[in-house]
């Protein structure tokens, strides 16, 4: 039978070694570099994109409605 405690202990030791090694610093630095590059690209999240799409849809509907009303008023004044 497999000794899961020994495997867990080994896994925790490896995890501790990696967390305290330069590899962890490299991971953090790479993450910060990527985040900075994406921020400079002015990207938005999918959630923000969906929200803005819905705002634009509602604005378009309101504009269409106002254009119809304006056309009706112009027709009445002729």
SVG drawing of the C-alpha trace seen along z (x, -y; Angstrom):
<svg xmlns="http://www.w3.org/2000/svg" viewBox="-49 -73 66 75">
<polyline fill="none" stroke="black" stroke-width="0.4" points="0.0,0.0 1.2,-3.5 2.3,-5.7 0.3,-8.9 1.8,-10.7 5.3,-10.2 4.2,-11.5 2.5,-14.5 5.6,-15.3 7.8,-15.0 5.3,-17.2 5.3,-19.9 9.1,-19.9 9.4,-20.3 6.8,-23.1 8.8,-24.8 12.0,-24.6 10.4,-26.0 8.7,-28.8 12.1,-29.9 14.1,-29.6 14.8,-32.0 12.2,-30.2 9.5,-31.7 10.9,-35.2 11.1,-34.6 7.5,-33.5 6.4,-36.7 8.5,-39.0 7.1,-37.3 3.6,-37.7 4.2,-41.4 5.8,-41.9 2.8,-40.3 0.3,-42.3 2.1,-45.5 2.2,-44.8 -1.5,-44.0 -2.3,-47.2 -0.3,-49.2 -2.4,-47.6 -5.5,-49.0 -7.4,-45.7 -10.7,-45.3 -12.1,-42.2 -14.9,-40.2 -17.3,-41.4 -16.5,-45.1 -16.9,-44.5 -20.3,-42.8 -21.4,-45.7 -20.4,-48.3 -22.0,-46.3 -25.3,-46.4 -25.0,-50.1 -24.3,-50.7 -27.3,-48.6 -29.7,-50.5 -28.2,-53.8 -28.8,-52.7 -32.4,-51.8 -33.0,-55.2 -31.4,-57.0 -33.6,-55.1 -36.7,-56.0 -35.8,-59.7 -35.1,-59.8 -38.5,-58.3 -40.2,-60.9 -38.2,-63.7 -39.3,-62.5 -43.0,-62.4 -42.7,-66.0 -41.1,-67.2 -43.9,-65.5 -46.5,-67.2 -45.0,-70.7 -45.0,-70.5"/>
</svg>
